[in-house]
Amino acid sequence: MSDAQDISKVTEIINDSRIGMFTTINEKGALVSRPLAVQNVEDDGDMWFFTSADTSQVAHITANPTVNVSFGKRTEWVSVAGTAAVVTDRQEIRDRWNQAVEAWFPDGPETPGVVLLRVDSDSAEYWSSPGGTAATVLQWVKSKVTNSRMSVGESGTVEL
């Protein structure tokens, strides 16, 4: 695949999944993951999330902005490495606001403490097993019968 096709595949998997495991590094250097709903994925793979200013992810990003966000759905997965920033700009929050966010922030974009997390994506790896679960199971059976390595479909690494 070309870089453009790889990037398109990455954004497609993210958009289909919608909920990612957002991983930060805590004050002890340990990895900490939590589910966050992606609000927007730009064409270059950069992502936006809403959260509260008093969350652990904001504290971790402030101390160390290195993050990873992984997404998966059925037989497709992507892992995105990048650098996060906490965005407090009220106009940016208003511009990116949508009705889904109101489930967490019912007072709207003016809710005290609501912030955006912007992830500037550096690289991504993806895996896709065409044909769905049945094809994956068949590949597993074939590998056992032929004593060979299982073929899981396409994968790729892309610099974003």
Buried (B, 14 or more C-beta within 10 A) or exposed (E): EEEEEBBBBBBBBBEEBBEBBBBBBBEEEEEBBEEBBBBBBEEEBBBBBBBBEEBEBBBBBEEBBBBBBBBBEEBBBBBBBBBBBBBEEEEBBEEBBEEEBEEEBEEEBEBEEBBBBBBBBBBBBBBBBEEEEEBBEEBEEEBEEEEEEEEBBBEBEBEB
